[in-house]
Amino acid sequence: MTVADVRAAQELLRGVSRVTPLRSARWLSEKVGGPVDLKCENLQRAGSFKIRGAYNRIARLSDAERARGVVAASAGNHAQGVALAAKMLGVTATVFMPTGAPIPKVSATRGYGAHIEFVGTTIDECLVAARAFEAETGAVLIHPFDHPDIVAGQGTVGLEILAQRPDVKTIVVCTGGGGLLAGIAVAVKAIRPDVRIVGVQAAGAAAYPNSLAQGHPVQLASMSTMADGIAVGLPGDVPFALVQHLVDDIRVVDDGALARALVLTLERSKLVVEPAGAAALAAVLDDPTSFEAPVVVVVSGGNVDPLLLLRVIRHGLAAGGRYSTLRFRVPDRPGSLAGMLAALAAVDANVLEVEHARLDPQLLIDEVEIVVQVETKGPAHRDEVLARLHADGYHVTVR
């Protein structure tokens, strides 16, 4: 496929998908040493970039194919994109989603009129079920990333970036199966071959590094990450070939980095982002000086379950030095707890929870372990708290 396919998709999507804003992130620019902008696909219709590819694919089906309906497999974002596109085009949609898919994504998919079936725990298992449904019913499979029309639709993000930031030097893209990354690479490299394209995967679902090393898509044996939107165990053949030839680098980030990026985006840019949508941001935060500015970071989605958001925020605050769990060994006598709490108050550490443990066989007979969750103002303040506690003679460890 070529940039002409992406331009054709852009015309087809005119009035359907939004031209999402490019928002300056000065807080990130300071770390990189030059302008950094966020491409806010979390503000796209249905909450992610997926409507672009889904609509481009379904709109190109023949009348006979549309009459048979469409089927998809998705953890949520592609499901919503397919459901919305199908509704707009008057096509019946069935979507296979993993058991335990985020409730807001399930509700939104149903709200757009799609029928949902729950299968397995991964997108890969859902794809198997969707293909079986396709063979049984004749419904057309709308693959989440492995089709030229899907890739072309996602590539319209790249055309918008070039129009909004003509002097861009680096584009960083969240990556699961590779459709968004491949599409952006096709569009951008054809017009500005000097722009560096970087894909970013979650460490617990990073299929591309080994696949690229082997020269072909390789299935991951297992996956474990909070970033359900990019938890794909096998790259698609169509995007893989494009990524192999056009993408300059693939980075990997762990869940701690994802959580920190999500929290910072919420705090500093006032944007709600799901863990998968924060992957590109996490990579820039991990190694800011390796990205030549101007940098555009694609924030790919904002469909996050509030309960997961709560857990991720807590995880991100802990990873960023804002929450700590301290374990004290103190004499088991009156006043020990009061003295310890006074020491924490003296360095402005806010105590959230306190619990006692007396049954650890490693404790001396006259000792008690006190576990305290504290809120601090960041890594420097946390270190100050620990230094003061050690200076006061407390035996304390951080968990």
C-alpha positions as CSV (number, residue, x, y, z in Angstrom):
1,M,0.0,0.0,0.0
2,T,1.0,3.6,-0.6
3,V,0.3,7.1,0.6
4,A,-2.3,7.3,-2.1
5,D,-4.3,4.8,-0.2
6,V,-4.0,6.9,2.9
7,R,-5.1,10.0,1.1
8,A,-8.1,8.2,-0.3
9,A,-9.0,7.1,3.2
10,Q,-8.7,10.7,4.3
11,E,-11.3,11.8,1.7
12,L,-13.6,8.9,2.7
13,L,-13.4,9.9,6.4
14,R,-14.0,13.6,5.8
15,G,-17.0,14.5,8.1
16,V,-16.8,11.0,9.8
17,S,-13.7,11.1,12.0
18,R,-12.5,14.2,13.7
19,V,-9.3,16.0,12.9
20,T,-8.0,15.7,16.5
21,P,-6.0,18.5,18.1
22,L,-2.3,18.7,18.5
23,R,-1.8,20.0,22.0
24,S,1.5,21.4,23.3
25,A,3.0,19.6,26.3
26,R,5.4,22.1,27.7
27,W,6.0,19.9,30.8
28,L,7.4,17.3,28.4
29,S,9.2,19.8,26.2
30,E,11.4,20.8,29.1
31,K,12.7,17.2,29.5
32,V,13.2,16.7,25.7
33,G,14.9,20.0,25.1
34,G,12.5,21.1,22.3
35,P,8.8,21.3,21.4
36,V,6.7,18.2,22.2
37,D,3.0,18.0,21.1
38,L,0.4,15.4,21.9
39,K,-1.8,14.1,19.0
40,C,-5.0,13.7,21.0
41,E,-6.7,10.6,19.5
42,N,-8.2,10.1,22.9
43,L,-10.6,12.9,21.8
44,Q,-11.5,11.1,18.7
45,R,-15.1,9.8,18.1
46,A,-15.6,6.6,20.2
47,G,-12.5,7.5,22.2
48,S,-9.7,6.3,20.0
49,F,-8.2,6.3,16.5
50,K,-10.0,3.0,15.7
51,I,-13.0,4.6,14.0
52,R,-10.6,5.7,11.1
53,G,-9.7,2.2,10.0
54,A,-13.0,0.6,10.8
55,Y,-15.0,3.0,8.8
56,N,-12.6,2.9,5.9
57,R,-12.8,-0.9,5.8
58,I,-16.6,-1.3,6.2
59,A,-17.4,1.6,3.7
60,R,-15.5,-0.2,1.0
61,L,-17.5,-3.5,1.3
62,S,-19.8,-4.4,-1.5
63,D,-23.6,-4.3,-1.0
64,A,-23.6,-8.1,-0.8
65,E,-20.8,-8.1,1.9
66,R,-22.6,-5.5,3.9
67,A,-25.8,-7.6,3.8
68,R,-23.9,-10.4,5.5
69,G,-22.9,-8.2,8.4
70,V,-19.5,-7.8,9.9
71,V,-17.6,-9.4,12.8
72,A,-14.7,-8.1,14.9
73,A,-12.5,-9.1,17.8
74,S,-11.3,-6.5,20.3
75,A,-10.5,-5.6,23.9
76,G,-12.7,-2.5,23.4
77,N,-11.4,0.3,21.2
78,H,-11.7,-1.5,17.9
79,A,-15.0,-2.9,19.1
80,Q,-16.3,0.6,19.5
81,G,-14.9,1.8,16.2
82,V,-16.5,-1.1,14.3
83,A,-19.8,-0.8,16.2
84,L,-20.0,3.0,15.4
85,A,-18.9,2.6,11.8
86,A,-21.3,-0.2,11.2
87,K,-24.2,1.8,12.7
88,M,-23.4,4.8,10.5
89,L,-23.3,2.5,7.4
90,G,-26.4,0.5,8.3
91,V,-24.5,-2.8,8.8
92,T,-25.1,-5.5,11.5
93,A,-22.1,-6.0,13.7
94,T,-21.0,-8.8,16.0
95,V,-18.0,-8.3,18.3
96,F,-16.0,-10.9,20.2
97,M,-14.5,-9.4,23.4
98,P,-12.3,-11.0,26.1
99,T,-14.0,-12.0,29.3
100,G,-13.3,-9.2,31.7
101,A,-13.1,-6.5,29.0
102,P,-13.5,-3.0,30.6
103,I,-17.1,-2.3,31.4
104,P,-17.2,1.2,29.8
105,K,-15.9,-0.3,26.5
106,V,-18.5,-3.0,26.6
107,S,-21.3,-0.6,27.4
108,A,-20.3,1.8,24.6
109,T,-20.0,-1.0,22.1
110,R,-23.5,-2.2,23.0
111,G,-24.7,1.4,22.9
112,Y,-23.6,1.7,19.2
113,G,-25.8,-1.4,18.4
114,A,-23.3,-4.2,18.2
115,H,-24.0,-7.7,19.5
116,I,-21.2,-8.9,21.9
117,E,-19.9,-12.4,22.6
118,F,-17.3,-12.9,25.3
119,V,-14.5,-15.4,24.6
120,G,-11.2,-16.2,26.4
121,T,-9.0,-13.5,27.9
122,T,-7.0,-12.2,25.0
123,I,-7.6,-10.5,21.6
124,D,-5.9,-13.5,20.0
125,E,-8.5,-15.9,21.4
126,C,-11.2,-13.6,20.3
127,L,-9.8,-13.5,16.8
128,V,-10.0,-17.3,16.6
129,A,-13.7,-17.1,17.6
130,A,-14.4,-14.3,15.1
131,R,-12.8,-16.2,12.2
132,A,-15.0,-19.2,13.1
133,F,-18.0,-17.0,13.2
134,E,-17.0,-15.6,9.8
135,A,-16.7,-19.1,8.3
136,E,-20.1,-20.2,9.8
137,T,-22.2,-17.1,8.9
138,G,-20.5,-15.4,6.0
139,A,-20.0,-12.2,8.0
140,V,-17.0,-10.2,7.0
141,L,-14.1,-10.1,9.5
142,I,-13.0,-6.5,10.2
143,H,-9.6,-7.3,11.5
144,P,-8.3,-4.8,14.2
145,F,-5.0,-4.3,12.3
146,D,-4.2,-6.8,9.6
147,H,-5.8,-5.4,6.5
148,P,-4.7,-2.7,4.0
149,D,-7.9,-0.7,4.4
150,I,-7.5,-0.7,8.2
151,V,-3.9,0.4,8.0
152,A,-4.7,3.2,5.4
153,G,-7.5,4.5,7.7
154,Q,-5.1,4.7,10.7
155,G,-2.5,6.4,8.5
156,T,-4.7,9.5,8.2
157,V,-3.3,10.3,11.7
158,G,0.1,10.8,10.0
159,L,-1.3,13.1,7.4
160,E,-2.9,15.3,10.0
161,I,0.3,15.4,12.0
162,L,2.3,16.7,9.0
163,A,-0.4,19.3,8.4
164,Q,-0.5,20.4,12.0
165,R,3.3,20.3,12.7
166,P,5.2,20.5,9.4
167,D,8.6,20.7,11.0
168,V,8.2,17.5,13.1
169,K,11.3,15.5,13.5
170,T,10.1,12.5,15.5
171,I,6.7,10.8,15.8
172,V,6.2,8.3,18.7
173,V,3.4,5.8,18.4
174,C,1.6,3.4,20.8
175,T,1.8,-0.1,19.2
176,G,-0.1,-3.4,19.6
177,G,-0.7,-5.3,16.3
178,G,0.9,-2.4,14.4
179,G,-1.9,-1.0,12.3
180,L,-1.6,2.6,13.6
181,L,2.2,2.5,13.5
182,A,2.3,1.1,10.0
183,G,-0.3,3.5,8.7
184,I,1.5,6.6,10.1
185,A,4.8,5.3,8.7
186,V,3.4,4.9,5.2
187,A,1.9,8.4,5.2
188,V,4.8,10.2,6.8
189,K,7.8,8.5,5.2
190,A,6.3,9.1,1.7
191,I,6.2,12.8,2.3
192,R,8.9,13.4,4.9
193,P,11.4,10.4,4.8
194,D,13.6,12.2,7.2
195,V,11.1,12.0,10.1
196,R,12.0,9.3,12.6
197,I,9.1,7.0,13.4
198,V,9.3,5.1,16.8
199,G,6.8,2.5,17.9
200,V,6.3,1.7,21.6
201,Q,5.0,-1.6,23.1
202,A,4.2,-2.7,26.6
203,A,6.9,-4.9,28.1
204,G,4.3,-7.6,29.0
205,A,3.0,-7.8,25.4
206,A,6.0,-6.8,23.2
207,A,5.7,-9.0,20.1
208,Y,7.5,-6.8,17.7
209,P,11.1,-6.8,19.0
210,N,11.5,-10.6,18.6
211,S,9.4,-10.7,15.5
212,L,11.6,-8.1,13.8
213,A,14.7,-9.9,15.0
214,Q,13.4,-13.2,13.5
215,G,12.3,-11.5,10.3
216,H,8.6,-12.6,10.5
217,P,5.7,-12.4,13.0
218,V,6.3,-14.6,16.1
219,Q,3.6,-15.4,18.6
220,L,4.2,-14.5,22.2
221,A,3.8,-17.4,24.6
222,S,2.0,-15.3,27.2
223,M,1.1,-11.6,27.9
224,S,0.7,-9.6,31.1
225,T,0.1,-5.9,31.1
226,M,-2.4,-3.3,32.2
227,A,-2.4,-1.9,28.7
228,D,-5.2,-4.1,27.3
229,G,-5.5,-2.0,24.2
230,I,-2.1,-3.0,22.9
231,A,-1.9,-6.5,24.3
232,V,-1.5,-8.3,21.0
233,G,0.5,-11.5,20.9
234,L,1.1,-11.8,17.2
235,P,1.8,-8.9,14.8
236,G,-0.3,-8.8,11.6
237,D,1.3,-9.7,8.3
238,V,0.3,-6.5,6.6
239,P,1.5,-4.0,9.2
240,F,4.6,-6.1,10.0
241,A,5.9,-5.8,6.5
242,L,5.4,-2.1,6.6
243,V,6.9,-1.7,10.1
244,Q,9.9,-3.8,9.0
245,H,10.8,-1.4,6.1
246,L,9.6,2.0,7.4
247,V,9.8,2.2,11.2
248,D,13.1,3.4,12.7
249,D,12.9,2.0,16.2
250,I,10.7,0.0,18.6
251,R,10.8,0.8,22.3
252,V,9.4,-1.2,25.2
253,V,8.0,0.3,28.5
254,D,6.9,-1.5,31.7
255,D,3.7,-1.0,33.6
256,G,5.3,1.4,36.1
257,A,6.3,3.7,33.2
258,L,2.7,3.5,31.8
259,A,1.2,4.4,35.1
260,R,3.5,7.3,35.6
261,A,2.8,8.6,32.1
262,L,-1.0,8.3,32.6
263,V,-0.8,10.2,35.9
264,L,1.4,13.0,34.5
265,T,-0.9,13.4,31.4
266,L,-3.9,13.7,33.7
267,E,-2.1,16.2,36.0
268,R,-0.2,18.3,33.5
269,S,-2.2,18.1,30.3
270,K,-5.6,17.6,31.9
271,L,-6.2,14.6,29.5
272,V,-7.8,11.3,30.4
273,V,-5.7,8.5,28.8
274,E,-5.9,4.8,29.0
275,P,-2.7,2.8,29.8
276,A,-2.3,1.7,26.1
277,G,-2.8,5.3,25.0
278,A,0.0,6.4,27.3
279,A,2.7,4.0,26.0
280,A,4.3,6.5,23.6
281,L,4.4,9.1,26.4
282,A,6.0,6.6,28.7
283,A,8.8,6.0,26.2
284,V,9.6,9.7,25.9
285,L,9.5,10.1,29.7
286,D,11.9,7.1,30.1
287,D,14.6,8.5,27.8
288,P,13.6,12.1,26.8
289,T,17.0,13.2,25.3
290,S,16.9,10.4,22.7
291,F,14.0,11.9,20.8
292,E,14.9,14.8,18.4
293,A,12.4,17.7,18.7
294,P,10.0,18.8,17.5
295,V,8.4,15.5,18.8
296,V,4.8,14.5,18.3
297,V,3.5,11.8,20.7
298,V,0.4,10.0,19.6
299,V,-2.1,9.6,22.5
300,S,-4.0,6.7,21.0
301,G,-7.0,6.3,23.3
302,G,-8.9,7.5,26.4
303,N,-11.3,4.6,27.0
304,V,-10.4,3.6,30.6
305,D,-12.6,1.9,33.2
306,P,-12.8,4.3,36.2
307,L,-11.9,1.5,38.6
308,L,-8.8,0.7,36.6
309,L,-8.0,4.4,36.4
310,L,-8.2,4.5,40.2
311,R,-5.8,1.6,40.6
312,V,-3.4,3.0,37.9
313,I,-3.3,6.4,39.5
314,R,-2.4,4.8,42.8
315,H,0.3,2.7,41.0
316,G,1.6,5.7,39.1
317,L,1.8,7.8,42.3
318,A,3.7,5.0,44.0
319,A,6.0,4.7,41.0
320,G,6.5,8.4,41.0
321,G,7.5,8.5,44.7
322,R,4.3,10.0,45.9
323,Y,3.1,6.9,47.9
324,S,5.4,4.6,49.9
325,T,4.9,1.6,52.2
326,L,7.3,1.8,55.1
327,R,8.1,-1.1,57.5
328,F,9.3,-0.2,60.9
329,R,10.7,-2.6,63.6
330,V,10.2,-0.9,67.0
331,P,10.1,-2.0,70.6
332,D,6.6,-3.4,71.5
333,R,5.8,-1.0,74.3
334,P,3.5,2.0,74.8
335,G,4.6,5.2,73.0
336,S,6.5,3.5,70.1
337,L,3.7,4.2,67.6
338,A,3.2,7.7,68.8
339,G,6.9,8.4,68.5
340,M,7.1,7.0,65.0
341,L,4.1,9.0,63.9
342,A,5.6,12.2,65.4
343,A,8.8,11.6,63.4
344,L,6.8,11.3,60.2
345,A,4.9,14.4,61.0
346,A,8.1,16.3,61.6
347,V,9.1,15.8,58.0
348,D,5.6,16.5,56.6
349,A,4.9,12.9,55.5
350,N,1.1,12.3,55.5
351,V,0.1,8.9,57.0
352,L,-2.6,7.1,55.1
353,E,-2.8,3.7,56.8
354,V,-1.2,1.9,59.8
355,E,-1.1,-1.8,60.7
356,H,0.8,-3.9,63.2
357,A,2.4,-7.3,62.7
358,R,3.5,-9.3,65.7
359,L,3.6,-12.9,64.4
360,D,6.6,-12.7,62.1
361,P,9.1,-15.3,63.4
362,Q,12.0,-13.0,62.4
363,L,10.9,-10.5,65.0
364,L,12.5,-10.4,68.4
365,I,10.2,-11.3,71.3
366,D,9.9,-7.7,72.4
367,E,9.6,-6.2,68.8
368,V,6.6,-5.3,66.7
369,E,6.6,-4.5,63.0
370,I,4.5,-1.5,62.0
371,V,3.6,-1.1,58.4
372,V,2.7,2.5,57.4
373,Q,1.5,3.8,54.1
374,V,2.6,7.4,53.6
375,E,2.0,10.1,51.1
376,T,5.1,12.2,50.1
377,K,5.7,15.0,47.6
378,G,7.9,13.1,45.3
379,P,11.2,11.1,45.2
380,A,13.3,13.9,46.8
381,H,10.9,14.3,49.7
382,R,10.6,10.5,50.1
383,D,14.4,10.3,50.4
384,E,14.4,13.1,52.9
385,V,11.8,11.3,55.0
386,L,13.9,8.1,55.0
387,A,17.1,9.9,55.8
388,R,15.4,11.6,58.8
389,L,13.9,8.4,60.1
390,H,17.3,6.6,59.9
391,A,19.0,9.6,61.6
392,D,16.4,9.3,64.4
393,G,17.4,5.6,64.9
394,Y,14.5,3.9,63.2
395,H,15.1,0.6,61.4
396,V,12.9,1.2,58.3
397,T,12.6,-0.5,54.9
398,V,10.6,0.6,51.9
399,R,8.3,-1.8,50.1
